[in-house]
């Protein structure tokens, strides 16, 4: 049975389903925006109660997405960002030793691990690659979770992590050792460009800044459009303030430019924005009010 945290959206003939590993994680807004204040969060009425607490703390999820799309040769099953993974040791306790709910939720959709044909990683942070692999209990090695899938890693992104980021003294490479390196070693990885076409009507768009080769995913089907953001933004408040610095952007200036361009492109566009870390409602639209301010209206609100 599917958990209550799962939710699906239809974009034409395409279905996108949210699979959550950490639900309603609450933290200081500075986790996302280092120069933001609780008072600013409280002042934005539209953030409440879904995206912020009464005290001005942010609410967010850690989640991945399953995209099911029709195809003449059989339906495509694409995992976009495979979240954190079960039983892992990461830098913060909240991400450690998680249960195997991700695969249980996938099975509740009638999808087996073998059914997934593509795993698309918007970037290579630990919470976007976790379920690329699982730890084999007999051998103790990390094996592909989705044995029939091609794993899509941005070429620029992968080379940056391989050559620079994992050696910079600031980033642990444990998640690469466990979740990326085994995929590459087995020849299951395809190194893609930032405008890669994943499937008919499903493609990447460049959004560098958070990481050197970050991309987001655009879906077009039957005249309807959606975009899965990846981490070009983490919280809906950034829709209103895209020019503000983001804590986890490796290139702060590029990250600001990317967010500003994204907000300009998709505000009042009718395109459904699915925020990779947005709390529920995770999907919605960026709209501009009469005063010119942009805000995020979750579907169903």
C-alpha positions in Angstrom: 0.0 0.0 0.0 1.3 3.4 -0.9 2.2 5.8 1.9 0.3 9.0 2.4 3.4 11.0 1.5 3.2 9.7 -2.1 1.5 11.9 -4.6 1.2 11.8 -8.4 0.6 14.5 -11.1 -0.5 14.1 -14.7 1.2 16.2 -17.4 -0.6 15.1 -20.5 0.2 11.4 -20.9 3.0 11.5 -18.4 2.7 10.7 -14.8 5.1 12.1 -12.2 5.1 10.5 -8.7 6.8 11.9 -5.6 8.6 9.4 -3.3 9.6 10.9 0.0 12.4 9.8 2.3 12.3 12.6 4.8 8.9 14.3 5.3 8.4 17.8 6.7 12.0 18.4 7.7 12.1 21.7 9.6 15.1 23.9 10.0 16.3 27.5 10.2 15.7 29.3 6.9 19.4 30.1 6.9 20.0 26.5 5.9 18.8 27.5 2.5 19.2 31.3 2.4 22.1 32.5 4.6 21.0 36.1 4.8 17.3 35.5 5.3 15.5 36.0 8.6 12.6 34.4 10.5 10.8 37.7 10.2 10.9 37.6 6.4 9.5 34.1 6.4 6.7 35.1 8.8 5.9 38.1 6.6 5.2 36.1 3.5 1.7 34.9 4.2 1.6 32.5 1.3 4.3 30.4 2.8 2.0 29.4 5.7 1.2 26.8 6.9 2.5 24.5 4.2 6.1 25.8 3.6 6.9 27.4 6.9 6.2 27.2 10.6 4.6 30.0 12.7 8.0 30.7 14.1 9.5 31.3 10.7 11.3 28.0 10.2 11.3 26.4 6.7 9.6 23.2 6.0 10.9 20.9 3.2 11.1 17.3 2.0 13.9 15.1 0.8 12.4 13.1 -2.1 12.8 11.6 -5.5 10.5 11.3 -8.5 9.3 8.5 -10.8 8.3 9.6 -14.3 6.1 7.2 -16.3 5.8 8.0 -20.0 4.1 6.2 -22.9 6.4 4.9 -25.6 5.7 2.8 -28.8 8.1 0.1 -27.5 6.6 0.0 -24.0 6.2 2.6 -21.3 9.3 4.4 -20.1 10.0 4.4 -16.3 12.5 7.1 -15.3 13.7 7.8 -11.8 14.7 11.5 -11.5 17.0 11.9 -8.5 17.1 8.7 -6.4 17.2 10.5 -3.0 19.3 9.4 0.0 19.2 5.6 0.3 18.7 3.2 3.1 21.2 2.3 5.8 23.7 4.9 4.8 26.2 6.9 7.0 26.1 10.5 6.0 27.5 13.7 7.6 24.3 14.5 9.5 22.3 12.0 11.7 19.0 12.8 10.1 20.2 11.2 6.8 21.7 8.1 8.4 20.2 4.6 8.6 17.0 5.4 6.8 14.6 2.5 6.1 13.9 1.0 2.7 10.6 2.8 2.1 11.7 4.1 -1.3 11.6 0.7 -2.9 8.4 -0.2 -1.1 6.8 2.9 -2.5 8.0 2.1 -6.0 6.5 -1.4 -5.7 3.2 0.1 -4.7 3.1 1.7 -8.1 3.4 -1.7 -9.7 7.0 -1.0 -10.7 9.8 -3.4 -9.9 13.5 -2.4 -9.8 13.9 -4.2 -13.1 11.2 -2.1 -14.7 13.2 1.2 -14.4 15.0 1.9 -17.7 16.6 5.3 -16.8 17.9 7.0 -13.7 18.4 10.7 -14.3 20.6 12.5 -11.7 20.1 16.3 -11.9 23.4 16.6 -10.0 25.6 14.4 -7.8 24.9 15.5 -4.2 24.3 12.6 -1.8 20.6 13.1 -1.6 20.1 12.8 -5.3 22.0 9.6 -6.0 21.4 7.4 -2.9 19.2 4.7 -4.4 21.4 4.4 -7.5 22.8 1.4 -5.6 22.1 -0.9 -2.6 24.5 -2.8 -0.3 24.5 -6.5 -1.1 24.3 -8.2 2.3 26.4 -11.2 1.2 29.3 -9.5 -0.5 29.1 -6.1 1.3 29.5 -4.4 -2.1 27.3 -1.8 -3.6 25.2 -3.1 -6.5 22.9 -1.2 -9.0 19.4 -0.9 -7.6 18.0 -0.7 -11.1 19.9 -3.4 -13.0 18.3 -2.7 -16.4 18.7 1.1 -16.3 21.1 3.5 -17.9 22.2 6.0 -15.4 22.5 9.6 -16.8 25.2 11.8 -15.3 26.0 15.2 -16.6 29.4 15.1 -18.3 30.5 18.4 -16.8 29.0 17.5 -13.4 30.7 14.1 -13.3 34.1 15.5 -14.4 33.9 18.2 -11.8 33.2 15.8 -8.9 35.8 13.3 -10.2 38.6 15.8 -10.7 38.0 18.7 -8.3 35.1 18.6 -5.8 35.8 15.2 -4.2 39.3 16.3 -3.5 38.7 19.9 -2.3 38.7 19.0 1.4 35.2 20.3 2.0 33.1 17.5 0.5 32.9 13.9 1.6 33.1 11.5 -1.3 31.4 8.6 0.5 28.3 8.9 -1.5 30.3 8.8 -4.7 32.2 5.7 -3.6 28.9 4.0 -2.8 26.4 5.4 -5.3 28.3 6.7 -8.4 31.6 4.9 -8.8 30.0 1.4 -8.9 27.7 2.5 -11.7 30.6 3.9 -13.7 32.8 0.8 -13.1 30.0 -1.5 -14.4 29.6 0.5 -17.6 26.0 1.5 -16.8 26.6 5.3 -16.9 26.0 7.6 -19.8 27.7 11.0 -19.6 25.2 13.5 -21.1 25.2 17.2 -22.1 23.1 19.8 -20.4 20.4 19.8 -23.1 20.1 16.0 -23.3 16.8 14.5 -24.6 15.9 11.7 -22.1 12.8 10.6 -23.9 10.2 12.0 -26.3 8.9 15.2 -24.6 11.4 14.8 -21.6 14.6 16.7 -21.7 17.3 18.4 -19.6 17.7 22.1 -19.3 21.0 23.6 -18.0 20.8 25.3 -14.5 24.5 25.4 -13.4 25.5 27.1 -10.2 24.3 24.9 -7.4 26.9 22.5 -8.9 29.0 22.9 -12.0 26.8 20.8 -14.3 23.4 21.0 -12.6 20.4 20.5 -14.8 16.6 20.4 -14.3 14.1 18.3 -16.2 11.4 19.7 -18.5 8.4 17.5 -19.4 6.0 18.3 -22.4 3.0 16.2 -23.2 -0.3 16.8 -24.9 0.1 20.6 -24.6 0.9 20.4 -20.9 4.2 21.3 -19.4 6.1 20.7 -16.1 9.6 21.1 -14.8 11.3 19.2 -12.0 13.7 21.7 -10.5 16.5 19.7 -9.0 18.3 22.0 -6.5 18.4 25.2 -8.5 16.1 26.2 -5.6 15.3 24.4 -2.3 12.4 26.3 -0.9 9.4 28.3 -2.4 10.7 31.5 -0.7 13.4 31.5 -3.4 10.7 32.0 -6.0 10.1 35.4 -4.4 13.7 36.2 -3.8 15.8 34.4 -6.6 18.5 37.0 -6.4 19.4 36.1 -2.8 22.4 33.9 -2.1 21.8 30.2 -1.7 23.7 28.4 1.1 24.7 25.3 -0.9 25.4 26.8 -4.3 29.1 26.0 -5.1 29.1 29.0 -7.5 27.0 31.7 -5.7 26.9 34.1 -8.7 25.9 31.5 -11.2 23.3 30.1 -8.8 21.7 33.5 -8.5 21.7 34.1 -12.3 20.2 30.6 -12.8 17.4 31.2 -10.3 16.6 34.7 -11.7 16.4 33.3 -15.2 14.3 30.3 -14.1 11.8 32.6 -12.3 11.6 35.0 -15.2 11.0 32.1 -17.7 8.4 30.1 -15.7 6.4 32.8 -13.8 2.9 33.1 -15.2 3.8 30.5 -17.9 1.3 27.9 -16.9 4.1 25.4 -16.5 3.8 23.2 -13.4 6.9 23.6 -11.2 7.7 20.5 -9.1 10.2 21.5 -6.4 12.7 18.8 -5.7 12.7 19.8 -2.0 9.4 21.6 -1.7 7.1 20.4 1.1 3.5 19.5 0.3 2.1 20.8 -2.0 5.3 20.0 -3.9 3.9 21.0 -7.3 2.4 24.4 -8.2 2.8 27.5 -10.3 4.9 30.6 -9.9 2.6 33.6 -10.3 3.1 37.4 -10.2 0.6 39.5 -8.2 -0.7 42.9 -8.9 2.2 44.5 -7.0 4.7 42.6 -9.2 5.8 40.2 -6.5 6.3 36.5 -7.4 5.0 33.8 -5.2 4.4 30.0 -5.4 0.9 28.7 -5.3 0.8 25.0 -4.6 -1.7 22.9 -6.6 -4.9 22.5 -4.6 -4.5 25.7 -2.6 
